[in-house]
């Protein structure tokens, strides 16, 4: 019955329903894969036929915009009207409101529009993972709000008032309609991101993304409007590696996840009869396998962007090109993160950058809480999201308390620090499984029921870490000798 409901709700093209029937893969996922493969095939045209040295910026804008609209209609049908509705309303706000308040109005309009779509989806297609417009709308919301804040910074604030990140992204000129809607709908990142900030997008369209990262021996003016171009590094090898990695993640997801379905955690015998160790082991494995779906989508999207020339980020010390400017995930960085904060920074990195730009760097107080709150609202209204983000905020504070009190005792030697790093990495894996399963199953009572049957053991430890640990082991300063040896100032650890 669930599959039938998903099929009726989905409004995208049915042209390839026969592929769905033959493969058993839902038609929405078939359309997604086809659109992404087409995007990967068409992306190199930006580096050949539509290279900045051969065509105008307007042509490059139009090419990306037209393809984006075509892919949007192919995958979402008439629902794609919302992909235009949200940015159109926000563009009107940008054009008509004072730049002193425009950024907050845009944020409110975008979140209200997105929230209405989330609620509609939640009412008519509850708990389904059918492809629909909420995913692209979430990315568009990030684009319109980040652009609004960048315009606010460029038009109303002095440079000395801005952080380094805000200075880099500030915009002093309102985009034209073509520039704006091309930025919203360019096909490389329409389906699932990654979020691309406006300055980086314009640098790509104008060809300055290579000029500003030219090798030191190359004499170019990246701020000029002349047609000066340096020898551009080829992304072919990077695209190939990301594509293969994406396909491998898809294969692992399809083969292994059915053996560890996340719905198992809602079954009564699992909740009441399995031991705490068995429950935690299953949560860690099941949530890890679910992540491979995201790795597949994000790595493929990153490969598409790189194939078009998007994502170039300068050169390493050995002279090799970096193509990670807009990468959304570092798989090994996330899976081997030494702390909750380290792992979070490697997961959905575009969203992390967006939250930092719009909330964390601007909120006068309660930065962490407000950042998690916006992240939860942006995701939607499933109770499982809010359980995950509330727990995430709690464990972020708890990990800081542990770090301040415990870490200095392991800084005496490299071997001690290695032991500390291994322990924190393993602890982070446990915490990730514990707090993210509710994000996947979406529901409140099944999540709470499992937590209660696990005695809320990690929540209790987190509370003790924040309240009792600082009293028993007060945070202390590293000795100057250790601080120098470890390349850190002798100060209280944060």
N, C-alpha and C positions, 0 to 999 in steps of 0.2 A: 504493500500500500504506500509506503514511504516513497518508493521509486516513482510510482504513478503520480503522486502529488508533486514531486520535484519536476517531473516531465511537463506537467500542466503549467506549473508556475514559470518555468523557464521560457523566455520570450525570444531567444536567439534563433539563428537560422537552423532549419532542419535539413539543409541540403545534404549533409553528410550523416544522416540518420542510419544509412546502410552500414557505414563504418562502425557506428555504435552497436548496431544489431550483430554484426559479425564479431566484434571484439569484446562485447560485454561492457565496454567503457561508456559511461553516460555521455549523451550528446553534448552537454555543456563542456565537459572536459575534452572531448574530441575537438570542438570548436576552438577551445583555448589553445590546445597544442598546435592546431593548424595555423591559427593566427600568429602564434609565436614563431613557428618555423618560417612562415612567409615573411615576418618581420626580420628574422635573421638573414633570410636570403636577399631582402631589399635594402637592408641597412648599409651594405658597402657602397651603394650608389651615392651616399653622401661623401664618400672619399674618392669617387671617380667622376661620374657624370655631373653631380651637383657639388663638386669641390668649390670652396670659396674663390679659388683663382679662376674658375670657369663660369661661375654664375653669380647672380646677385643674392644678397641676404633675403630679399623678399621671395625669391624662388625657392630657397632652402626652407624658409618658413612655410610656404604654401605646400611644398612636397610633404613635409612631415605632418601638417595639419590635415590634408586630404586623406592620406593613408590612415591617420588616427581615427578620423570620422568613419571611414569605411570599415575598419576593424571593429570599432565600437558598435556600429549597426549590425555587423555580421554576428557578433557575440551576444548582443543584448536586445536587438530588435528595437521596438518603439520605446523601451525603457531608456534607451540611450539619450532621449530628450532631456533627462535629468543631468546627464553629463554636461550638457550645454547650459541647463537652467541655473545650476549653482554658480558657476563662474560668471555667467552673464549678470546675475543679481549683484555679485560682489564687484564686478567691474563698474556697474552703475554707482555703487557706494564709493568706490575709489575716485570716480570722476566728479562726484557731487558733494562729498563730505570734506570737511577741513582735514588736512593731513595730521592735525594734532589729535584727532579722535577717530580718524578713519580706520586705523588698524584694529581698534577694539570693536568697532561696528562690523567690520568684515569678519572678524573672529566669531562674533555672535551670530551673524547671518549664516555663515558657513556651517557652524555647529548645529544651529537649529534646523537647517535644511537637511544636513546629514542625519541628524537625529530622527527626523520624520521618516526618512527612508529606512533607517535601522528599525524603527518601530513597525513600519509597514511590513518589512521582511519578517520581523519577529512574530507578527500576528498571522500572516498568511503562509509562512513557510518555516515554522518554528523548528530550530535545531538542525536545519538542513545545511549541507555544505555545497549546495548547488551554486554554480557560478552565477553571480548577478552583479548589478551595478554598484553595490555597496563597496566592493574592493577598489575599483577605479575612483569612486567618489571620495573615498578616504584619502587617496593620494592627491586628488585635486584639491581637497580641503587643505592639505599641507602646503600645496603650491600657492593657493590664493592668500592664505594667512601669512606665510613667510614673505611673499611679495609685499603685502600690505605693511608689515613691520619694517621691511627694508626701505620702502618708500617713506614711511614715517621717520626713520632714522636719517635718511638722506635729505629730506625736505625741512625737518624741524629741529634737528639736534646738531650741536657742534661736535666736531670730530673728537675733541678731548673728553667728551662725555660718553663716548662709545667704547665698548670692549673691542679687542682685536678682531673678534669674529664679526661683530656688528659693523666695524669699519670695512671689512672685506666685502660684506654682502649689501651695504647700503646702496640705494638707487636714488639718483637725483632727477630722473626724468620719467614721467608717466609713459608706460608702454603704449604703442599704438594698438588698435584692435587686432591687426594681423599678428603683431608680436605677442600680444597677450594670449590670444586663443591658440596660436601655434605652440606656445609654451605649455598651455593646459593639455593639448591633445596630441602632441607629437607621439608618433606611433611606437617609438622605442620603449617607452616606459608607461604607456597608457594602461595596460592590463593589470600589472601588479607592481608598479614602481620600477626602479627605486625613485624616491623623491629627488628631484633635481632643482637646485635653487636657481633663481632667475639670472643672476650674474654669470654663473657657470654655463647656463644655456645660451645666453647671448654671446659669450666668448666662443662657444662652439659654433654657433651660426656664423659669426664674423671671421672665424679662423684664428682667433687670438688665443685659444686654449693651447695651441702649440707654440705660438710666439712668446707667450709670457713664461713658458717653461723651457725656452731655447737653451742649449748648452752654453756655458760661459764664453766659449770662443766665438759664438755667433753674435754678430752685431745687428740687432733688430730693435725696432721701437714698437712695443706691444700696444702702445696707446695711439698709434697713428692709424689713419684710415687707408693707408697705402696698401697695395697688393704685395707686400713683402712676405715671403713664406720660407720657412726653414725646412730642412729635410725631416719629414715626419716619420716617426717610428711606426712600424707595422704592428697592428694588434693581433695578427693572424694566430700566432702561437698562443697568446693569452685567451683568445676567443675559443680556440680548439680545446684548451685545458678546461675552461669553464663549461663548455658544452658537454664534454665527456663527463665531467664531475656531476653536472646536472642530470644527465641520463643515468649515471650510476646511482645517484640518490633516488631517482624515480624507480629504478629497478628494485633497490633495497626496500623502499616503501611498499611497493606492490607485493613483493614476495614475503616479507617478514611481518608487516603489520597485521595481516589476517591471523597470524599465529598468536599475537598479543593485542587483541582488540581492546581499546580503551573503555568500551562499554562494559567490560568485565568488572570494573570497579564499582558498578552500580548493582551488581547481583548480590542478593542477600547472603548466599553462602560464602562469597568472597569477603564481604564486610564483617560477618560474625564468626566465621570459622577459621579463616586464615590467620596465621601468626603475624605479629607486627613486622617481623623481619621479612616474611613472605610478601606482605602488602607493600612494604617500601621497595622491595626488589622489583616487584611487578610494576609499580608506579614509575620507577626510574627507567625500566626498559621500555614500557609502553609510551611514555611521554617522549623519550629519545627517538623512537621510531616515527612518531607523529611529526617531529621536527624535519624529517627528511623530505616531507612534502613541501615545506617552505624552502628548504635548501634547493630543491629542484627548481622551483619557480623563480627564486631570486637569482640563482646562478645563471639560469637561462636568460633572464631579463638583463643581467649584467653583461652577458656575452653579446646580446643584441646591441646594447648601448656602445660597447667597445668596438664592435664591428663597424659602427657608423662614425667612429672617431670620438664619441663621448666617453668621458671617464679618464682621459689622460691626466696624470698627476705628477709630471716631472720625471726626474731620473734619480736612481739610487746612486750610492757612492761608487759602485762598480760600473756605472754607465748604463745599466739596463733600464728600460722604460718602466714606469709604474702606471698601471691602469686601474687604480683603486679609488679614484676620486668620489665616485657615487656608489661603490660597492655596498650592498645592503647587509652582507653577512660575511664573517670570517669563521668558517666552520670549525677549524681547529682552535681558534681563539676562544670561541664560545664553549666548546666541549671540554677544553683544558683550562678554562679560566680559573685563576687562583682565588677569586672571590666573587660574590654575587654581583658586585659592581663591575668587575672586569668582564664577566660573562655577558651582562646586560649591554655593555658598550659594544660588544661584537655581534649582537643580535638586532636585526632591523635597525641598522646604524643610521639610515636616513631619518627614521622617526626619532631616534635619540638626538640627532642634530637639530631636528625641527623643534622638539620639546625644549632643548637647551636655548635655542634662539628665541622662542616665543614666550617661555615661562621662566625657566631656571635663571637666566641671566637678567630677568627684569623684575621678578617678584622680590619685594623688600623683605618679606619674612615667609616662613613655612615653604621654602623652595621645593624641598623634596616631596612634601605632601601635595602641594599644588601641581607639581609635575606628574605625579602618579594619578591625580584626579583627572587632569586633562587627558592623559593617556587612556584612562578607563572610559571616559565619556566619548572620546574619539572612536573607540572600538565598538561601542554600542551599549545595549542595556541588558544583556544576558547576565544573570546574577553571578555566574561563574567568573566572569571577567573581574567583577568587583572584589570577589574573594581573593583572586590571584593578586590584584594590584594592592589591596589592603595588606595582605600577607607580605607582598614584596616590599612595601614601605617599612613594615615592622622589621623584617629581616635585614633590610639595609641599615637601619639604626642599630640593630643588634650586632651586625658584623663590624660596624664602626667601634662599638663599645669593646668587642673582643679584640679588635686590632689595637686599640689604644692601650688596653691593659696587658695583653698577652704577648704581642709581637716583639716588644723590646727585649724580652728574655731569650729570644731566638736569634738575635742579631750579633751574637758574639763571634760566630764563625760561619763559614759558608755551608758546612755540613748541617749545622743547627738550622740555618735558614732554609736549606733544602727540605729538611724534615717538616718545618712549618709550612712551606709551600705545598708539599704533598698532602698534608693533613687538610689544609684549607681547600685544595682542589677537590679532594674526595668529599669533604663536607658540603661544598657547593653543589656537587652532583646530587647528593641526598636532598638538599634544600630545594633544588630545581624540580625534582620529581614530586616533592611534597607540596609545593605551592602552585605548580602549573597544571596539575591534572584537572582542577576545577575550570581552568581556562578552556580546556578541550571538551569536557562533557557539558559545559555551559550551565548546568542546573544547580540550584541552591541546595535543596534538601538532600539529594544524593551526596553532594560534596560535604555538607555538614555532618551527615550521618557517618561517612567514612572517617572524617576528622575525629568525631567523638569516639568512634570505635578504635581509633589509634591513640586515644587519651590526650589528643592535642599536644603530643609530646614535644614536638619542635616549637610550637607556639609557647609552651611553658618555658622551655629552655631560652627562647628569645627574650621573654619577659625577665627572666633571671639574669640574663646577660646585660640587659639595660639597667636593671635596678640593683642587683646584689653584687655582681662582679666588680663594678667600679669601687664598691665599698671594701670588698675583700682584697682586691688587687688594684690599688689606685693607679691611674695612668702615670707614667714617669717619663722623664727625658732620657734619650739615648746618651750614654757617655760620649764626650767629644771624640775620643779615639775611635770608638765603634762607628760613630756618625761619619767621620772622615773616611774610614776604611770601606764603608758601604756607600759612599758617595751621597750621603744625606746630611742636611744640617742638623745640629744638635738642638732639636726642638721637640715639643710635644707632638706625638703622632696623631694624625687625624684618621 
